Amino acid sequence: MQRRPLLIASAAGLALAATPTTWAAATVGQPAPGFTLTDTTGKPVRLADFKGRAVVLEWNNPGCPFARKHYQGNMQALQKEAAAQGVAWLAINSTETASGDYLSPAQLARWMQDKQAAPTATLMDEDGTAGRAYGARVTPHMYIVSAQGVLVYAGGIDSIPSVRVDDIPKATNFVRQALAEIKAGKPVSVTTSQAYGCSVKYKS
């Protein structure tokens, strides 16, 4: 299958993500790459800590207007729905320390608290190791790992790539749909979609 290049619309600050061939990104249907990151309190958190539970991975950057769009309530609602289903939710920030978007662990924790966010943990990935392992290109870039440790979804949070909050109810929310299918014991019907958002500010 031919891979499409990363498309960036600079006027809107929008990046539509496709994984470049130079990145060994995680593959849907294959075991999810393991990682150990520290949370905003400095505690190490491993993906393996959640063995036996489905896990949502959310690439996060509070400086991104697309992330802020979904943190008007949509992302928090999804996090709470996931928790009610016994699903772990890991918000991962891969912004390098030299970026103007970088927030220290304390600052990021405060932002999440102010937004009344409810992830299982908020993780720091300043060197980009986890982000690159998954091929995360934008914020928010979303992934779902099954209870068996297999990557079952990778892509956008929903089907409308915009910064307009009014578009949220009109869009198909791929994460909510996938979690509902997992809860019902069904296979995930949409396993990949076009991720959209701001480019992840990786360390070069």
N, C-alpha and C positions, 0 to 999 in steps of 0.2 A: 504494500500500500504506500502510495506516495505521501510524504509528510509535507504539510503546508508550513510555510515560514511563520515566524512570530510577526503578527501584524500590530502596529502601534499607530493609533490615531492621536497625534500629539495635541490637537486642539481640545480634545475631550479628556486627555490623559488616560486613554483606554488602551489596554493591551489584551488582544485575544490570543490565548496561549495554545501553542502547539509545541510538542517536545522536540528540540533540535536533535539531530542524530549524534551530536557530540556528547550528549548526556545519556548515561546509562540509567534511564528512568525506570521506576517501578512499573510493572505490567499487570493490568487487570487479569485476574484468573491465576496469578502466580502468588507465592508467599510474599507478604508485605515485608519490606526491609525493616529490620530491627533497629532500634536506636536507644540511646540513653541521653537525656537532656536534663538540665536543671530547671526547676520551676522558679517563679518569681521570689520565692523565699530561700532559694539556694538548695532545695531538696532534689536529689536525683530521681528522675522518673523514667522508667523503661517501658517501651511498648509491651514487652513481655510481662509486665506487671498485670496486664489486663487480659491474660490468656483465659479463654473461655467466655469472653464478653466481646460483643461487637464494639468497634471503636471508630469514632468520627475524628478525622484530622482536619483542622481548619487553619489554613495559612492566613495570618493576621497582621495588619499594619494600621494602627489608628490614624496615621497620617494620610491614608488613602481614602478618597471620597467614596469609592465603591464599598469599602469596609464600613465607613460611617453610615452609608445608606442602609445597610443591613443591620447595623447596630442601633437603628431607630426603634427596634423591637423585634424584628424578624429573627435575627440570629439568637437573641436571648430566648425567644419562644421555642426555637428548634432545640437549643441546649436543654431546656427544661423538659421538652417532650422526650428527648433522648434519655435523660436521666430517669424519667418515669418508666421507660422501657428497660432499664438496666444497662443502657449503652453508655460507654465512657466517651467523653468529648475532650480532646486535647487541642487547645488553641496554641499554635506554634508561630513564633515571630522570628524570621530569619534575616531581619534588617541588620546590616553591618553597623558597627559602632561609629564609623566615620560619616554615616549618612545623616542628613538633616532630619530624617524621619525616625531616627533611632530614639527609643525610650529606654531608660535604665529599668532594671527589674522592678524597682519600687514605683517608678512612674507608670510603667505598664500595668502593674497591679492596681494602682490607684485609678487609672482610666477604666479598667474592667469593672472595678467596684463602683465607680460613678455611673457606669452604664447598666449596673445591676446584672451583669453577665453571670452566667452559671455554668462555665466549663468545669470539667473534672479537674483540670489543671491548665495553667498558662505557662508555656515553656519557652525558654530562651535558646535560640539557635544562631548566635551571632556569627559563627564561622560558616554557616550554611550547609553543614554536613547532612543533616536530615532533609533539608529542602532539596538539595541536589540529588539525594538518593531517590526521592519521589518524583523529581522533575517538576517541582512546584515553581510556576513561572509568575503567578499573579496573586494579588490579594483581593478577595478571598479565593483560594484554590482549595477545593474540597476533595477528600478521599474518605472511603469507608472500608474498614478492615473487618472481615467476618470473625465470628467467635472461634473459627478454626485457623485464624491467622492469614487468611487469603484476602488479597485486595479485590473488592467486588465493585467498587465505584471510583472513578476519577474524573473530575471536571468542574463545571460551574455549579454554583449553588442553585441557580434556576435558569430559565430559558430566555430571559430578556436582559441583554447586556446594556444596562443604562445606570445612571446615578439617581434616577427619579424614584423616590419612595412610592409614588403612585403606581408604579409598574409592578410592584411586588405582588399584589393580589391577582394581577392578570397573568402572571408567569406560572409555568409549571415548576414547582420546587422539587428538583431532582433528589435532594437529600431527604426531604420528608417522604417522598414517594418510595425511595429505596428502603428507608427504615421501616415503613409500613409493610413492605413486601417481606423484609427479613422477619419482622414480628409474626407475620402470617405463615411463615415457613415456606414462602415462595422464592423462586430465583429473582434476582434483581433484573427488571426488564430493560432499564436504561443503564448500561454499565459505564459508558463514557459520554461526555458532552464537551462542548467548547467552553473552556474556562475563560472568564473575563475579569478585568480589574486592573490595578496598577502593577507594573512590573516589580517583582521582589528585588529589593536593594541588596544584592549579594556582595560579599567581600570579594574583590577581584584578585 
